[in-house]
Amino acid sequence: MEQLFRPCPNSFKNTFCVFQEVLPIQIENLKLQYDSKSGSKYFYTKEGMFRWSNHWGRLANSKWRLEPMEPETDSKFKIGYAAWNEFYPDNADEELYYLEANYSKNTVNYQHKNNPNYNYKAILRTSFETTKKIKQIRNLLTLTSWAKYFEYDDLVDLRKEIIEQLIYTNKTLDEIKREL
């Protein structure tokens, strides 16, 4: 009989992870190994974890995000997969996070410095500082009222210029705006 792989129960505390959405066929032959009180279901393999859930983001003492498939599935419950080496340590004190903007989708997200795609150009910040910058960037991406104080030819270019400085420098939003 095949032995089930089961990670240490505390191995997910204080972690950051980005799961990739997968189709239900991926877990068809897997045995459910943990069913949480909040309704999430967990399937473990030697390579990684599948999580079936309708809630992602902050989970107790961890930050787990789901990157949706394209096109997005309609289901409220989504299945995400992450390899064990994609779980990174999280705490409130260290500068662990950097920001990435996706201008074609008008979104901003944070990533962990241990992510192999980190290019060492974006400024690392604490969780608190990262949250503050994300709010500022989301406002820049979705609102236009702030732009009436600037002379510009192209709002898209102005947004990008300000956002890039928020991501790649330690300047405050007020400092950036004063310099423009």
Buried (B, 14 or more C-beta within 10 A) or exposed (E): EEEEEEBEEEEBEBBBBBBBBBEEEBBEEEEEBBEEEEEBBBBBBEEBBBBBBEBBEEBEEBBBBBEEEEEEBEEEEBBBBBEBEBBBEBEEEEEBBBBBBEEEEEEBBBBBBEBEEBEEEBBBBBBEBBEBBBEBBEEBBEEEEBBEEEEEEEEEEBBBEBBBBBBEEEBBBEEBBEEE
